[in-house]
């Protein structure tokens, strides 16, 4: 085998490996395993108490208009 044909074969082999990896997505389960492990090692964390849910119904939209102005959110 000449040097150029060896390089061509190596390039085609690498291209085939990359295509198979993208088509079969073998790394997705591995990533999921590491993500699960990361959260198990980290443990549970307390929920943030500074979170507020604001429900805007149709009456509030009629009163305040849409979109609601930012200064209204600042007042809350």
SVG drawing of the C-alpha trace seen along z (x, -y; Angstrom):
<svg xmlns="http://www.w3.org/2000/svg" viewBox="-62 -51 66 53">
<polyline fill="none" stroke="black" stroke-width="0.4" points="0.0,0.0 1.3,-3.4 1.3,-6.3 -1.5,-8.1 -3.7,-5.1 -3.1,-4.4 -4.0,-8.0 -7.2,-7.7 -8.2,-4.4 -7.6,-5.9 -9.6,-9.0 -12.5,-7.0 -12.4,-4.7 -12.5,-7.8 -15.3,-9.3 -17.3,-6.1 -16.7,-5.9 -17.9,-9.5 -21.0,-8.9 -21.9,-5.8 -21.4,-7.6 -23.7,-10.4 -26.3,-8.1 -26.4,-5.8 -25.8,-8.5 -23.9,-6.1 -22.8,-8.9 -26.3,-10.0 -26.8,-7.2 -23.3,-7.8 -24.0,-11.5 -27.3,-10.7 -25.4,-8.4 -22.9,-11.1 -25.6,-13.7 -27.5,-11.3 -24.3,-10.6 -23.4,-14.3 -26.8,-15.0 -26.6,-12.0 -23.1,-13.0 -24.2,-16.7 -27.2,-15.7 -30.4,-17.6 -30.4,-21.3 -33.0,-23.5 -35.4,-25.3 -34.9,-29.0 -37.5,-31.0 -37.2,-34.1 -39.2,-32.6 -42.7,-34.0 -45.3,-32.8 -47.6,-35.5 -50.8,-34.5 -52.1,-37.0 -55.7,-36.3 -57.8,-37.8 -59.2,-40.5 -55.7,-41.6 -54.7,-41.8 -57.8,-44.0 -56.9,-46.2 -53.1,-46.4 -52.9,-45.9 -50.6,-43.6 -47.7,-43.3 -47.6,-44.2 -45.2,-47.1 -41.9,-46.4 -42.5,-48.9 -45.6,-46.9 -43.4,-43.9 -41.0,-46.1 -43.9,-47.0 -44.6,-43.4"/>
</svg>
